[in-house]
Amino acid sequence: MHWVFLTFFFGGAFLANALPHIGNGVSGRPFPTPFASPPGKGLSSATINVLWGFFNLGMAYLLIVRIGDFDLRNLAHVALVAAGMLLMALLSARIFGRLHGGQ
């Protein structure tokens, strides 16, 4: 496996992680971040969530576009980004579901 493929996978994970933080932040709702007390379980302000979400977007951009040479027409590239997004989304659903009453 080529090392650039890892950048696509982890870029997808950062991209998926950006979504709940930006979504909650712009909605004015607190949401867990690594900066909360306790980290990942306590709630951070909406402002911190927007900042953390945009940091994740920036990391996704760096990994997918700048380090990797992403081609939207290349099925392997798309599949790796999608796999990273899916894995992060499933992990987030399990972790945050326990914290917020989801199953």
Secondary structure, 3 states (H helix, E strand, C coil): CCHHHHHHHHHHHHHHHHHHHHHHHHCCCCEECCCCCCCCCCEECHHHHHHHHHHHHHHHHHHHHHHCCCCCCCHHHHHHHHHHHHHHHHHHHHHHHHHHCCC
